[in-house]
Amino acid sequence: METNKQDLFKKLLRQINWENKHGFEEVFTNAEIQKVEVHVESKVWNFHLQIEDILPYEVFYQFYQQLQLAFKDIAKVDITLHTKNPIITNQKLGDYCMQSGIQSS
């Protein structure tokens, strides 16, 4: 029985204790794990995730932190996000810029 990519993503959410914890489940509707690149020598796992839209910065940050925490004894983790229908808003852009130290005028 083959597990589909959305089921794999839901399993990942359970594994990192994300489900029903943060109140952001709607942003992960239809999210999928596209692939996981495992770099054996450097012990880095890169999760390629497909999501509908650009995540709000707070959701991205919390998700990434939770993912790192859950896998800390196994490997360093990175994520590559692929968006199906990215919508860039001033709010999202401003939040990401503020966190990266970029000043907008």
Secondary structure as GFF3:
##gff-version 3
##sequence-region A 1 105
A	DSSP	alpha_helix	5	15	.	.	.	ID=ss1
A	DSSP	three_ten_helix	25	28	.	.	.	ID=ss2
A	DSSP	beta_strand	32	39	.	.	.	ID=ss3
A	DSSP	beta_strand	44	51	.	.	.	ID=ss4
A	DSSP	alpha_helix	57	71	.	.	.	ID=ss5
A	DSSP	beta_strand	76	83	.	.	.	ID=ss6
A	DSSP	alpha_helix	90	100	.	.	.	ID=ss7
###
